[in-house]
Amino acid sequence: MPCETLGDKLSGYLDRELDDRATGEVEAHLRQCVTCSARLERERRLRAAVQAQLTPMRAPERLRSDVRRMLRAQVRRTQRQHMRIPAWAATAAALVLGLAGGWQLSAWQGSRAEKSDFVAEVVVSHLRSLQGGHLTDIASSEHHTVKPWFAGKLDFSPPVPDLATEGFPLIGGRLDYLAERAVAALVYGRRQHLINLFVWPSRESSAGPAMDSRRGYQAVHGAAGGMAYWAVADLNAAELSQFAQLFAAELRRNAGRP
């Protein structure tokens, strides 16, 4: 199954609307294709974030009627032209039907809303990692063991500083996906708390740190030394900010090395 064909079936697979044969074809492709598997994971996380963060609301009856009328008109035009509705139009229609049927809705308004959605995605990734077997792909307190593990798995080499002497011991690392790209997820500890630290290259040489919170979790983010980072934990804001400052300082030191 080509990746383009999977795109048409992905929503149906997630909603369990495919027959047994189509489901088997999708799953066989996902076992062999890292890119499509990552896309599926992003779709699942986005759905989880939407369900967790947004308030359900039902579309007004007038809007529902307008949507039905537009869809009927589109069908008539398509029949006259003897054309199949393009994949993008089918996707748009599905989204509009979800609106008319009372799905959870969100109107993104500029960078603030996009940032809010990203905070939700980061927190969802943190929560998912706390499930059994999802925390680390490489479990080690040695940064000389964790850092080389990422070689060949990412298009960059993530910094993995040793912060144990400052009270933040390294636990391990894993691959994760945020904002439609693969990132390094480093796991640190603080007493009985776990910190997920997401790292990837950034065009910003310096930014932050800035603090956000969601669902009882603190998230601090910034950029330094050509790397962006987000740290998430159920720590208090002061301790998580201290952790972010220590990590940012390591990023700046690494950037200055030849």
Summary of the structure (lengths in Angstrom):
residues: 258
radius of gyration: 21.8
end to end distance: 46.0
largest distance: 72.6
contacts: 725
relative contact order: 0.09
helix: 50%
strand: 22%
